[in-house]
Amino acid sequence: MRPYYEHGGITIYHGDCRDLLPWSCAVVVTDPPYGINWSRGVHAARQSKAHSGIAGDADTSARDWMLAVMRDTPAVVFGSFYAPFPAEVRQVLVWAKPSDAGVVGSTTGYRRDSEPVFLIGPWPPRSVRWSGILRSSHGGIAAIATETGHPHTKPVDLLRQLLGACPEGVVLDPFMGSGTTLVAAKFHGRQAIGIEIEERYCEIAARRLAQEVLPLDFSATA
């Protein structure tokens, strides 16, 4: 397949990862469809637009298929506490989201402001270095989600933290979204491959990667 974008060791493919995998790489870092059948209506108070949902989000089959064919590769996989966890999870990290997250959908008074991050596969043993609670220095996620149009926004510095703990070598994101994993890989000077089924997000990711990445650039999406 011809790349949608290719420059400086970063490559994007527009297509379904199930048509392209398996792929040789050092680590998978991805934010796949969670399997929660997510969609969003207009929320005037938060100035959010309606969104019809995420391709493949009706269940976890796309995620689980990818993990099965990439089972010999360490993987960092974002997910949801409200969907089935992947098989053979080595450890669950928790992303403590910024203060503007998790307001909509709460029924208990507590914000839904945390998200599991699964470590799966043959991770190398090492002594303890980091907290299992992940945080971003970005103050909020609503604005960057609105800017890119992708609802599952992830800050670049969060992905940079995760990549900093990953084995060296090529990074693969089979559910690339609008390219945060690839932008973080570019910060680290690493080669990376992204696959995305929706062309509009390929276009956004290619545009972001074509721009000069500055050390204080916290723009992000899934």
C-alpha positions as CSV (number, residue, x, y, z in Angstrom):
1,M,0.0,0.0,0.0
2,R,1.2,3.5,-0.8
3,P,1.8,5.7,2.2
4,Y,-0.6,8.6,2.8
5,Y,2.3,10.5,4.4
6,E,6.0,9.8,4.7
7,H,8.7,12.0,6.0
8,G,11.6,11.9,8.5
9,G,11.0,8.3,9.6
10,I,7.2,8.9,10.2
11,T,4.8,7.1,7.9
12,I,1.0,7.1,7.8
13,Y,-1.3,4.6,6.0
14,H,-4.9,5.2,5.4
15,G,-6.8,2.0,5.8
16,D,-8.0,-0.7,8.2
17,C,-5.2,-2.2,10.3
18,R,-6.8,-5.6,9.8
19,D,-5.8,-5.4,6.2
20,L,-2.2,-4.5,7.0
21,L,-1.1,-6.3,10.1
22,P,1.0,-8.0,11.4
23,W,3.9,-5.5,11.2
24,S,7.4,-5.7,12.6
25,C,8.0,-3.0,15.2
26,A,9.5,-2.6,18.7
27,V,6.3,-1.5,20.5
28,V,2.6,-0.8,19.8
29,V,1.3,2.4,21.3
30,T,-2.4,3.0,20.5
31,D,-5.7,4.4,21.5
32,P,-8.2,2.0,19.8
33,P,-12.0,2.0,19.7
34,Y,-13.0,1.2,23.3
35,G,-16.1,-0.9,22.6
36,I,-18.5,1.5,24.3
37,N,-20.5,2.6,21.2
38,W,-19.7,6.2,22.0
39,S,-21.4,9.2,20.4
40,R,-22.1,12.8,21.4
41,G,-24.9,15.2,21.0
42,V,-24.7,19.0,21.1
43,H,-23.8,20.3,24.6
44,A,-24.3,24.1,24.5
45,A,-22.9,24.8,28.0
46,R,-19.6,23.1,27.1
47,Q,-19.7,24.5,23.5
48,S,-19.3,21.0,22.1
49,K,-20.5,19.8,18.7
50,A,-22.3,16.6,17.9
51,H,-20.2,13.6,16.9
52,S,-21.6,10.5,15.3
53,G,-19.0,8.2,17.0
54,I,-15.8,6.3,16.3
55,A,-15.4,3.6,13.6
56,G,-15.4,0.1,15.1
57,D,-16.5,1.3,18.6
58,A,-19.5,-1.0,18.8
59,D,-17.3,-3.7,20.5
60,T,-13.7,-4.5,21.2
61,S,-13.2,-6.9,18.3
62,A,-10.9,-4.6,16.3
63,R,-8.7,-4.0,19.4
64,D,-8.7,-7.7,20.3
65,W,-7.8,-8.8,16.8
66,M,-4.9,-6.4,16.6
67,L,-3.5,-7.6,20.0
68,A,-3.8,-11.2,18.9
69,V,-1.8,-10.7,15.7
70,M,0.7,-8.5,17.5
71,R,0.9,-10.7,20.7
72,D,4.7,-11.0,20.5
73,T,5.2,-7.2,20.7
74,P,4.9,-5.0,23.9
75,A,1.8,-2.8,23.7
76,V,0.5,0.3,25.4
77,V,-3.2,0.4,24.9
78,F,-5.7,3.1,26.1
79,G,-9.1,1.9,27.1
80,S,-12.2,2.3,29.3
81,F,-13.3,1.1,32.7
82,Y,-16.8,0.6,31.1
83,A,-15.7,-2.0,28.5
84,P,-14.1,-5.4,28.7
85,F,-10.4,-5.3,29.4
86,P,-8.0,-6.9,26.9
87,A,-6.7,-10.4,27.6
88,E,-3.4,-11.1,29.3
89,V,-2.9,-7.6,30.7
90,R,0.5,-7.3,32.5
91,Q,-0.4,-4.0,34.4
92,V,-3.0,-1.3,34.4
93,L,-1.8,2.3,34.6
94,V,-4.3,5.0,35.2
95,W,-4.4,8.4,33.4
96,A,-5.7,11.1,35.8
97,K,-7.3,13.4,33.3
98,P,-7.4,17.2,33.5
99,S,-10.1,19.0,35.5
100,D,-12.3,19.7,32.5
101,A,-12.7,15.9,31.8
102,G,-15.5,13.6,32.8
103,V,-18.2,16.1,33.6
104,V,-20.7,14.8,31.2
105,G,-22.0,11.3,32.0
106,S,-21.5,11.4,35.7
107,T,-24.4,10.2,37.8
108,T,-22.8,10.1,41.2
109,G,-21.3,13.6,41.7
110,Y,-17.8,12.2,41.0
111,R,-16.3,13.1,37.6
112,R,-15.4,10.3,35.2
113,D,-11.9,11.7,34.9
114,S,-9.7,8.6,34.9
115,E,-8.9,6.1,32.1
116,P,-7.0,2.8,32.1
117,V,-3.9,2.3,30.1
118,F,-3.0,-1.4,29.6
119,L,0.5,-2.8,29.4
120,I,0.3,-6.0,27.4
121,G,2.8,-8.5,25.9
122,P,6.5,-9.2,26.6
123,W,7.6,-6.1,28.4
124,P,11.3,-6.2,29.6
125,P,11.7,-6.6,33.4
126,R,13.1,-3.5,35.1
127,S,13.3,-2.0,38.6
128,V,10.6,0.5,39.7
129,R,11.0,4.0,38.3
130,W,7.7,5.7,37.8
131,S,4.2,6.1,39.3
132,G,1.4,4.1,37.8
133,I,-0.7,7.2,37.9
134,L,-0.1,9.3,34.8
135,R,-0.8,13.0,34.5
136,S,-0.4,15.7,31.9
137,S,0.8,19.2,32.4
138,H,-1.8,20.3,29.9
139,G,-4.5,22.2,31.8
140,G,-7.5,20.9,29.8
141,I,-8.5,18.7,26.9
142,A,-11.8,20.2,25.7
143,A,-10.2,22.9,23.6
144,I,-7.8,20.6,21.7
145,A,-10.5,18.1,21.1
146,T,-12.6,20.8,19.6
147,E,-9.7,22.0,17.5
148,T,-9.0,18.7,15.9
149,G,-12.5,17.3,15.9
150,H,-11.4,14.0,17.5
151,P,-13.3,13.2,20.7
152,H,-10.7,10.9,22.4
153,T,-8.1,13.6,23.0
154,K,-4.7,12.7,24.4
155,P,-2.1,15.3,25.3
156,V,1.3,15.0,23.5
157,D,3.2,15.1,26.8
158,L,1.2,12.1,28.1
159,L,2.3,10.1,25.1
160,R,5.8,11.3,25.5
161,Q,5.9,9.9,29.0
162,L,4.7,6.6,27.8
163,L,7.1,6.4,24.9
164,G,10.0,7.3,27.2
165,A,9.3,4.0,29.0
166,C,8.9,1.9,25.8
167,P,11.6,-0.3,24.2
168,E,13.7,1.4,21.6
169,G,12.8,1.0,17.9
170,V,9.9,1.5,15.6
171,V,6.6,2.6,17.2
172,L,3.4,1.3,15.6
173,D,0.0,2.9,16.2
174,P,-2.7,0.8,14.4
175,F,-5.5,3.2,15.4
176,M,-3.7,6.4,14.9
177,G,-6.6,8.9,15.1
178,S,-5.2,12.4,14.4
179,G,-1.6,11.4,15.2
180,T,-0.6,12.2,18.8
181,T,1.5,9.0,19.1
182,L,3.4,10.0,15.9
183,V,3.9,13.5,17.1
184,A,5.3,12.2,20.4
185,A,7.5,9.9,18.5
186,K,8.8,12.8,16.4
187,F,9.7,14.6,19.6
188,H,11.8,11.6,20.7
189,G,13.4,11.2,17.2
190,R,11.9,7.8,16.8
191,Q,10.6,6.1,13.7
192,A,6.8,5.5,13.8
193,I,4.0,4.0,11.7
194,G,0.4,5.1,12.0
195,I,-2.6,3.4,10.4
196,E,-6.0,5.1,10.4
197,I,-9.3,4.0,8.9
198,E,-10.9,7.5,8.6
199,E,-9.2,9.7,6.0
200,R,-10.1,13.0,7.7
201,Y,-7.9,12.1,10.7
202,C,-5.0,11.0,8.3
203,E,-5.2,14.5,6.9
204,I,-5.1,16.2,10.3
205,A,-2.2,14.0,11.4
206,A,-0.2,14.7,8.3
207,R,-0.7,18.4,8.7
208,R,0.4,18.2,12.3
209,L,3.5,16.2,11.4
210,A,4.4,18.6,8.6
211,Q,4.6,21.5,11.1
212,E,7.7,22.2,13.1
213,V,7.3,20.5,16.5
214,L,8.3,22.9,19.3
215,P,9.3,21.8,22.8
216,L,6.3,23.6,24.4
217,D,3.7,22.4,21.9
218,F,1.0,20.7,23.9
219,S,-1.6,20.3,21.1
220,A,-2.9,16.8,21.0
221,T,-5.5,14.4,19.9
222,A,-6.0,10.7,20.1
